[in-house]
């Protein structure tokens, strides 16, 4: 995720992968916004499953701030892990805490009894901004292995967007989508 300090321009990208019986399902959600327009696309299995554009509103700004403070995709990761503090980094400008979980606490993705491997790491600044998160789950049921991998990174920095926000070409390629805008 990249954003100017006052969130005038925003680019949010969340990627996940679920694997069942050696078949992977990739999903990428992209939200791009300039001062007046928001474009949201979800690319799953090489197809754009949600592709809409709308005028930017205060509600969008509140929702976007929520994406970077544990609502939406991060909420599940934080609920599923049994976290403990592994390190504290007192940086010059921002301090952060790293949380690590090696035990699955349960959730809607998989029954806790079926999870055979789990780890998650979350880095949070002292003002509550989630800087990065990863989550890996391996579940096994009836001799079938399922995997879930999630990664998230946020770096607040200026972002250049075209007049009409678009899904970045590299995201379309990584998601298996060859279609043009």
N, C-alpha and C positions, 0 to 999 in steps of 0.2 A: 504494500500500500504506500502510496506517496501522496503528499498533500502540502499545499502551502500552509503557512501557520494559521491563516484565517479561513482556510478551507475554500478559497475561491476556486481552485482547480484541484481535482481529486482523481486518483486512479487507484482502485481497490481490486485486487486479484486474489481469490481464494481457490486452492486446488486440492482435490482429494482423489483417492483411488481405492476402490473396493475390488478384491479379487476373490472369486469363488470358483472352485473346480478348474483352476488354471485359466479362467476367463476374467480379464481385468475390465473394470468400468471406470473410466476417468471422467471427472466432472470439474469444470472450471467456471467460476462466476466472476464476471468483470463488471465493475461499476465505474464509469468514467463521467466526470462532470466538469463543466466550465462554469462561468458565473451565472448562466441562465438556463442551461440544458443539462439533463441527466440521461445517460444511455446505459441500460443494463442488458447484459447478455449472459445466458448460461449455455455453455457448450458441454454436451454430454455425449460420449460415444461418437464424436465427430459431427454431431448435428447440433445446430443452435436451437435449443428447446424453448428459450425465452429470449426475445429480442424486442425491447421496447424503448421508446424515447419519450420524454415528457419534460415539461417546464420544471425548473428547480424551485423547491419550496422550503420553508423553514422546517417542515416535517422531515424532509430528506436530510437536512443538515443534522438534526437530532438523531436520526437513524444512523447516519454515517458515523457520528461520534460513538454511537453504541457498538458499531462493528469493531471499533478499536478499544473497547473497554469491556469485552467479554459477553456481549449479547450475540445472538445469531450463531455462527459456526463455532465460536470459541466457548460458548456456554456449555455445550455437550462435553467438550474435552475437559473442562474444569470440573464438571460434575462426575465424570467417569473415573477420574484418577484420585487416589488417596495420596495427596501431595505433602511433601515436607521441604523445608528450605535447605538448599545445598550450598548456596553461596550468596554473598552480598558484595556488590561492586559499588564503591563510593567514587564515582567519576567526578571530573572537574565540573561539568555542567549538570549532569543527571546521575542520580544513584539508581541502582536496580537490584532486584532480588531474583534469584533463579530458583524455581521450584521444580522438583522431580518426583515422579510417581512411578513405581515399579509394580504396583498392585492395582488391579482393576476393581473399582468400587461398584460397578454395575451400571446399567443404563439400557436404553431402548435398542441400541445397535446389536448387542449380543447378550445372551444370558450369561451371568457371571460364572456359572458352572462349566461353561463351554470354552472359556478363555484360557488358553495355554501359555500365552506370552503377552506381556503388556509393558509399555513404557511411554512416558510422556514427559516433556520438559516445557516449562513456560517461564519466560523472562518478563518481569513487570517492573516499571519504574515506580518510584515512591509516590507519584501522583496518580497511580492506577492505570497507566497506559500499558497495554500488552505489546511488547516490542517483538516477541517471537514466540511461536508455539509449534511443537511437533507432537504427534500422537501415532503410535503404532500398536495395532491389536491383531493378534492371531487367535482365531477361535476354531475349535474342531468339534464336529458333531456328525455322527453316523459315517465315520471315515472320510468326511469332506472337510477340507481346510478352507477357511475364509480369512481374508486379510483386509485391514483397513489402515491406510496411511493418510495422514493429514499434516500439512505444513502451512505456516502463516508467518509472514514477516511484515513489520511496519517500520518505515523510516520516514519521519515527517521532513519532506524536502520539496522544493519547487518542482512542479510537473508541467510540462508543455503539452497541451492538447490542441488538436485542430479545432476549427470553429464548431464543427459538429463532432462530439465525442464518438470514437470508434473503438472496437475491440482491437487491441494491438495484434499485429501480424504474427509475432512470435507466440502469443497465447493460442491463436487459431491453429498454428502448426503443432505446438506441443499437445493440443487437445485432439489432434487427428482431423481437424476441419480444414479443408482446402478451399472452401467457398470464399468468394470475395464479399466485400462490404456492400 
